[in-house]
Amino acid sequence: MISGIVTLLMLLLFVAIWAWAWMPSRRAEFDRAARLVLDEEGETEDRP
């Protein structure tokens, strides 16, 4: 019984994190973070 509840809670936590990560409002921040590795000077400004 307890293992089923823990499994359900973990599944709900996973879905919540997945939904948070795929929110359109988070895209700009994730794109900026992805470019940090490639940016030689460490600038985080958007480029044209």
N, C-alpha and C positions, 0 to 999 in steps of 0.2 A: 504494500500500500504506500509506504513512504517513498520507495524508489519510483513509483509511478508519478507521485506528486513532484518529486525533484526533477524527473525527466520532463514533465509538463512545464515547470518553471524555467528550466534551461531552454526548452524550445521557444517559449514566449520571449525570453531574454534575447535569444538569437534573432528572432523575427523583429524585435524592437530595434536592435542594433543595425540590422540589415535595412530596415525602413529609414532609420536616421541617416545612414550612409548614402542612400540613394535619393534623398530629398533634393529637388532641383536647386534649392537655395544654398546647399552645401557645395555645389559643383565648383564655383569660383575658388573657394578656399582649398579644395582638394587639387585643383589644377595648379594653383600657386605652389602648394606643397610638392607636387610632382616635379615642377621645374626647378626647385631648389638645388637638386643634385647636379643639374646641367648648367646652372648659372655660375660662371666663374667668380663673380664678385659678390655673390650672395644677395643680390638685389631681389626684392619680392614685388616690384612694381610690374603692372601689366604692360606688355609691349604691344605696339600696334601691329 
